[in-house]
Amino acid sequence: MNEQWPSTPGSDTLAIPANRANHVLDVYLTGGRLTDVRLDGESVHPTWFKIEFKETGEVSAKVKGVRLATRFGDEINVHQTPAPAKST
């Protein structure tokens, strides 16, 4: 009996689905607060979404039923700008 059983293959051995279109997710934060979420250039804010940062450095996300993963060639970008200065 194999000591590694059951084992999950590494992400480098998983097949990329055939005829898969690549997507771009842009998440915009201002002062640490969400201001916009764009999927393939279209704003989908407000909506539920999640981003996962993997141990391997890969990033995955799910928004509007679309699954994205950098390992499949998708782009997941987080854009941060500081909060505007408060006037006193």
Contacts in CASP RR format, 6 or more apart in sequence:
PFRMAT RR
TARGET T0000
AUTHOR 0000-0000-0000
METHOD contacts of the structure
MODEL  1
MNEQWPSTPGSDTLAIPANRANHVLDVYLTGGRLTDVRLDGESVHPTWFK
IEFKETGEVSAKVKGVRLATRFGDEINVHQTPAPAKST
11 54 0 8 1.000
11 56 0 8 1.000
11 58 0 8 1.000
11 71 0 8 1.000
14 71 0 8 1.000
16 72 0 8 1.000
17 72 0 8 1.000
20 72 0 8 1.000
22 72 0 8 1.000
22 73 0 8 1.000
22 74 0 8 1.000
22 75 0 8 1.000
23 39 0 8 1.000
23 40 0 8 1.000
23 66 0 8 1.000
23 68 0 8 1.000
23 74 0 8 1.000
23 75 0 8 1.000
24 38 0 8 1.000
24 39 0 8 1.000
24 40 0 8 1.000
24 41 0 8 1.000
24 74 0 8 1.000
24 75 0 8 1.000
24 77 0 8 1.000
25 37 0 8 1.000
25 38 0 8 1.000
25 39 0 8 1.000
25 49 0 8 1.000
25 51 0 8 1.000
25 61 0 8 1.000
25 63 0 8 1.000
25 68 0 8 1.000
25 74 0 8 1.000
25 75 0 8 1.000
25 76 0 8 1.000
25 77 0 8 1.000
26 36 0 8 1.000
26 37 0 8 1.000
26 38 0 8 1.000
26 41 0 8 1.000
26 77 0 8 1.000
26 79 0 8 1.000
27 34 0 8 1.000
27 36 0 8 1.000
27 37 0 8 1.000
27 49 0 8 1.000
27 51 0 8 1.000
27 76 0 8 1.000
27 77 0 8 1.000
27 78 0 8 1.000
27 79 0 8 1.000
28 34 0 8 1.000
28 35 0 8 1.000
28 36 0 8 1.000
28 37 0 8 1.000
28 38 0 8 1.000
28 79 0 8 1.000
28 81 0 8 1.000
29 35 0 8 1.000
29 78 0 8 1.000
29 79 0 8 1.000
29 80 0 8 1.000
29 81 0 8 1.000
30 80 0 8 1.000
30 81 0 8 1.000
30 82 0 8 1.000
30 83 0 8 1.000
30 84 0 8 1.000
31 80 0 8 1.000
31 81 0 8 1.000
31 82 0 8 1.000
31 83 0 8 1.000
32 80 0 8 1.000
32 83 0 8 1.000
33 83 0 8 1.000
34 45 0 8 1.000
35 45 0 8 1.000
36 43 0 8 1.000
36 45 0 8 1.000
37 43 0 8 1.000
37 44 0 8 1.000
37 45 0 8 1.000
37 47 0 8 1.000
37 49 0 8 1.000
37 63 0 8 1.000
38 44 0 8 1.000
38 45 0 8 1.000
39 63 0 8 1.000
39 64 0 8 1.000
39 66 0 8 1.000
44 63 0 8 1.000
44 64 0 8 1.000
47 63 0 8 1.000
47 64 0 8 1.000
48 63 0 8 1.000
49 61 0 8 1.000
49 62 0 8 1.000
49 63 0 8 1.000
49 64 0 8 1.000
50 61 0 8 1.000
50 62 0 8 1.000
50 63 0 8 1.000
51 59 0 8 1.000
51 60 0 8 1.000
51 61 0 8 1.000
51 76 0 8 1.000
51 78 0 8 1.000
52 59 0 8 1.000
52 60 0 8 1.000
52 61 0 8 1.000
53 59 0 8 1.000
54 60 0 8 1.000
58 69 0 8 1.000
58 70 0 8 1.000
58 71 0 8 1.000
59 69 0 8 1.000
59 70 0 8 1.000
59 76 0 8 1.000
60 67 0 8 1.000
60 68 0 8 1.000
60 69 0 8 1.000
60 70 0 8 1.000
60 71 0 8 1.000
60 76 0 8 1.000
61 67 0 8 1.000
61 68 0 8 1.000
61 69 0 8 1.000
61 74 0 8 1.000
61 76 0 8 1.000
62 68 0 8 1.000
68 74 0 8 1.000
68 76 0 8 1.000
70 76 0 8 1.000
END
